[in-house]
Each structure stands twice: as C-alpha cells, then as structure tokens.
Amino acid sequence: MRPAHALLIWAGFALAVVVPLTFAATSEYLAWRDPVYIAAGFSGVIALCVALVQPLLAAGWLPGLRRLRGRRVHRFIGVVLVAAVVVHVAGLWITSPPDIEDALLLRSPTPFSVWGVVSMWALFAAALLAVLRRRLSPRVWRIGHTSLVSIVVLGGAIHAMLIEGTMEPISKAVLCGLAIVATAAATASPWLRAR
C-alpha cells in the first residue's frame, strides 16, 4: 500500500473517532453532572469508538499493522471494550441503582436500555468465546464470535442513537454507521474470499 493511501486511511479513522469524542467532551450536558456519571458516559462513548476499531483490526485493514500483530491488538482492544462497558454500567449503577436494576431485568420503560443490555450480554458472551477459542472448532468459533459481535455492534449503535446525551447527533450517527458497515464488511470478507 502506498504511504499516501495509508495516511488517508489513518486520517479518516482518526477523524471518525476524534470528532465524536471531542463533541462529547465539550457537551453542555456535562455542566451539572458529577464525575462518576461523566466517567460512566465517557466509557460508553469510548466503547462505541472501539466498536469501529475492532473489525478493522480483525480484518487487517489498518495499514502498518501486520495481520498477526493486528490480531494481538484486536485481543487487547477487546479487553478494553469489555472494561469500558463494565465501567459504563457500574458508573450508572452508582448514580442510579434502580434504573440499572430495571435495565438489567429488562423491565425498563426506555428502549435504549434494552438494546444496551442485549449488546452488553452479547459482548460478554463473545469475550467468553474468545477465552475458549482453542477448545472450539474454527467453524464454531467463527460463526459464534461473528454472530455475537454483530449483535454487540448493532445493539450498541441503536442504544447510542436512542440516547439524547453528550454525543452530538451527526457525528454519533456517522460513527455508528461506520461501525456497522465495518463489522458487516469484516464478517462477510472471509466468506467472499472463499467464494
């Protein structure tokens, strides 16, 4: 790949991640929030950004990261994603335990809660599959992991889009759309190559 193309890919990727993070960091919604709530919210924003990174790493589409190294980074970033979601949920539980209990029991009246919880459990299941990968056949691993991460990304994107909060709507929509497209493309890519 030519250096100019690699630079364009990295610049586009950085723009897709930095712009929503910057808008969230400067949001007027943060003015009256306590630090725990802000940390919980930002963990959610970071998780959404990581949802774009993961399929690009898994497919080896980020220039300068050889496939093997990209997969190692993919595993590490997967741990970061799980940690971000745990901090997100734990922080919101500290600020409002009844709301999180309702969400976890799927009895919350807000639809975004249901999508968030479904995405969270799919993420934990995908992480568990990653831990057990060597005990599974490659086919079971691939189908299970890609199915679960597809639910994570789609559910997380819907969860984010339904929330009116610190993220600016247009940059959030672009980030969610890119994460969905990247996940779909990375999932379909091995099948298309095999065909």
Backbone torsions as a table, in degrees:
resi	resn	phi	psi	omega
1	MET	NA	137.5	-179.9
2	ARG	-69.8	146.9	179.7
3	PRO	-56.2	-36.2	-179.1
4	ALA	-65.4	-39.8	178.8
5	HIS	-66.7	-42.6	178.6
6	ALA	-61.4	-41.4	179.4
7	LEU	-63.8	-41.0	178.2
8	LEU	-63.5	-41.5	179.6
9	ILE	-63.3	-47.1	-179.6
10	TRP	-66.0	-37.6	178.9
11	ALA	-65.2	-43.1	178.2
12	GLY	-64.2	-41.4	178.2
13	PHE	-62.8	-47.4	179.9
14	ALA	-60.6	-41.7	179.1
15	LEU	-61.9	-43.4	-178.4
16	ALA	-63.3	-28.6	-178.0
17	VAL	-95.1	-43.3	-173.7
18	VAL	-70.8	-38.9	-177.3
19	VAL	-61.0	-51.9	178.4
20	PRO	-63.3	-35.9	177.5
21	LEU	-63.7	-41.6	179.9
22	THR	-65.0	-45.3	177.9
23	PHE	-61.1	-41.5	-180.0
24	ALA	-65.2	-38.7	-178.2
25	ALA	-68.6	-25.7	-177.9
26	THR	-106.7	15.0	-176.8
27	SER	-69.0	141.8	177.3
28	GLU	-69.2	-18.0	178.4
29	TYR	-66.0	-18.1	-177.7
30	LEU	-82.0	-12.3	-171.7
31	ALA	-57.0	-40.2	-174.1
32	TRP	-112.5	17.2	-179.5
33	ARG	-95.0	150.0	177.1
34	ASP	-83.4	162.9	-174.4
35	PRO	-58.3	-35.5	-179.1
36	VAL	-65.3	-43.4	179.5
37	TYR	-64.6	-41.1	179.4
38	ILE	-63.5	-44.6	178.7
39	ALA	-61.9	-41.1	178.9
40	ALA	-63.4	-44.6	179.5
41	GLY	-63.6	-44.6	179.7
42	PHE	-66.4	-31.1	175.4
43	SER	-62.3	-38.1	176.6
44	GLY	-65.0	-41.8	178.8
45	VAL	-63.5	-43.9	179.1
46	ILE	-62.5	-41.7	178.2
47	ALA	-59.4	-39.7	179.1
48	LEU	-65.9	-39.5	176.8
49	CYS	-64.7	-40.8	179.3
50	VAL	-64.4	-30.4	178.2
51	ALA	-62.2	-25.4	174.1
52	LEU	-80.7	-37.0	-177.2
53	VAL	-65.4	-43.7	-169.8
54	GLN	-57.4	-50.3	-179.5
55	PRO	-65.8	-31.8	178.6
56	LEU	-66.5	-38.5	176.8
57	LEU	-69.5	-44.6	-177.5
58	ALA	-61.3	-37.1	-178.5
59	ALA	-86.7	-8.4	-179.8
60	GLY	75.0	32.1	-175.4
61	TRP	-96.4	0.3	176.4
62	LEU	-95.0	116.4	-175.6
63	PRO	-59.6	145.5	177.2
64	GLY	91.0	-12.5	176.3
65	LEU	-107.6	106.1	176.5
66	ARG	-59.5	156.3	-173.7
67	ARG	-52.7	-47.5	-178.0
68	LEU	-65.0	-45.7	179.0
69	ARG	-64.9	-39.0	177.8
70	GLY	-60.5	-36.5	178.4
71	ARG	-69.5	-36.1	176.3
72	ARG	-64.2	-44.3	177.9
73	VAL	-63.2	-38.3	178.3
74	HIS	-58.3	-43.2	178.4
75	ARG	-65.0	-44.4	179.6
76	PHE	-62.6	-45.1	-179.3
77	ILE	-66.6	-29.9	174.1
78	GLY	-60.5	-40.3	176.3
79	VAL	-64.6	-40.9	177.4
80	VAL	-61.2	-41.1	179.5
81	LEU	-62.7	-46.7	178.1
82	VAL	-60.5	-44.0	179.7
83	ALA	-62.7	-41.1	179.9
84	ALA	-62.6	-41.0	179.0
85	VAL	-67.4	-40.9	178.4
86	VAL	-61.8	-44.8	178.4
87	VAL	-63.8	-40.4	178.8
88	HIS	-58.1	-51.9	-177.5
89	VAL	-69.9	-43.1	-179.2
90	ALA	-63.4	-42.2	178.9
91	GLY	-63.6	-41.5	178.2
92	LEU	-69.0	-33.4	177.3
93	TRP	-65.9	-39.5	178.4
94	ILE	-62.8	-40.0	-177.8
95	THR	-79.7	-28.2	-178.9
96	SER	-155.3	79.6	-177.5
97	PRO	-56.2	-42.5	-178.6
98	PRO	-60.2	-38.9	-179.6
99	ASP	-64.7	-41.9	-179.4
100	ILE	-70.4	-38.6	177.0
101	GLU	-61.1	-44.3	177.1
102	ASP	-61.5	-41.9	-179.5
103	ALA	-64.2	-46.4	-177.9
104	LEU	-66.0	-28.9	178.5
105	LEU	-91.0	6.7	178.1
106	LEU	57.4	35.7	176.6
107	ARG	-119.3	14.7	178.9
108	SER	-72.9	139.9	178.7
109	PRO	-75.2	-11.4	-177.8
110	THR	-93.4	121.9	-178.0
111	PRO	-58.9	-32.0	-178.1
112	PHE	-63.3	-27.7	178.6
113	SER	-65.2	-43.3	-179.5
114	VAL	-62.1	-46.2	179.8
115	TRP	-62.5	-39.0	178.8
116	GLY	-64.4	-43.1	-178.9
117	VAL	-67.8	-42.4	177.7
118	VAL	-60.4	-44.4	178.9
119	SER	-62.9	-41.6	-179.9
120	MET	-61.9	-48.1	-178.4
121	TRP	-67.4	-34.5	175.7
122	ALA	-65.3	-37.5	177.0
123	LEU	-63.7	-46.1	179.2
124	PHE	-62.1	-38.7	178.3
125	ALA	-66.8	-40.6	177.8
126	ALA	-63.9	-39.1	177.9
127	ALA	-66.2	-39.6	177.3
128	LEU	-63.5	-41.5	176.1
129	LEU	-61.0	-38.3	178.9
130	ALA	-62.9	-39.1	178.1
131	VAL	-65.3	-36.7	-176.4
132	LEU	-93.3	10.2	-171.2
133	ARG	-52.3	-43.4	-175.9
134	ARG	-68.5	-17.4	178.9
135	ARG	-90.9	-5.0	-176.5
136	LEU	-108.4	153.8	173.9
137	SER	-70.8	152.0	-179.8
138	PRO	-55.2	-37.5	-179.2
139	ARG	-66.3	-46.4	179.5
140	VAL	-63.1	-43.2	178.9
141	TRP	-59.1	-50.7	-175.2
142	ARG	-63.3	-48.7	-178.5
143	ILE	-65.0	-45.6	-179.0
144	GLY	-63.1	-48.4	-176.1
145	HIS	-67.2	-46.6	-178.4
146	THR	-66.7	-35.7	177.8
147	SER	-64.5	-45.1	-178.2
148	LEU	-67.3	-43.8	-178.7
149	VAL	-69.5	-27.2	174.1
150	SER	-64.2	-40.4	176.2
151	ILE	-65.8	-39.9	179.1
152	VAL	-58.5	-51.0	-174.8
153	VAL	-69.2	-46.6	-179.9
154	LEU	-64.3	-47.5	179.2
155	GLY	-63.4	-41.0	178.4
156	GLY	-65.5	-38.9	178.8
157	ALA	-66.2	-44.0	178.5
158	ILE	-64.3	-42.7	176.8
159	HIS	-54.3	-49.2	-178.8
160	ALA	-65.9	-42.0	-176.7
161	MET	-67.1	-28.9	-179.1
162	LEU	-80.4	-11.9	-178.8
163	ILE	-93.8	129.3	170.2
164	GLU	-97.1	102.5	-174.9
165	GLY	-148.1	-139.1	-172.8
166	THR	-70.7	-24.6	-177.3
167	MET	-78.6	136.5	177.3
168	GLU	-73.0	134.9	-169.2
169	PRO	-58.7	-43.1	-174.1
170	ILE	-71.8	-47.7	179.8
171	SER	-65.3	-33.3	176.9
172	LYS	-66.0	-43.6	179.8
173	ALA	-63.7	-40.1	178.7
174	VAL	-64.4	-44.9	179.4
175	LEU	-61.9	-45.1	179.1
176	CYS	-62.7	-44.4	179.6
177	GLY	-62.0	-43.3	178.8
178	LEU	-64.3	-40.3	179.1
179	ALA	-63.3	-41.7	179.6
180	ILE	-66.2	-46.5	-179.1
181	VAL	-64.1	-43.9	180.0
182	ALA	-63.2	-39.8	179.5
183	THR	-66.7	-44.5	179.2
184	ALA	-63.0	-42.5	-179.0
185	ALA	-67.3	-42.7	179.7
186	ALA	-66.9	-34.1	178.1
187	THR	-69.7	-40.7	-177.1
188	ALA	-80.3	-22.9	-172.8
189	SER	-57.5	-48.4	179.4
190	PRO	-63.0	-37.2	178.2
191	TRP	-64.8	-42.2	179.3
192	LEU	-67.1	-37.5	176.8
193	ARG	-64.6	-40.0	-179.7
194	ALA	-65.8	-35.5	179.8
195	ARG	-68.2	NA	NA
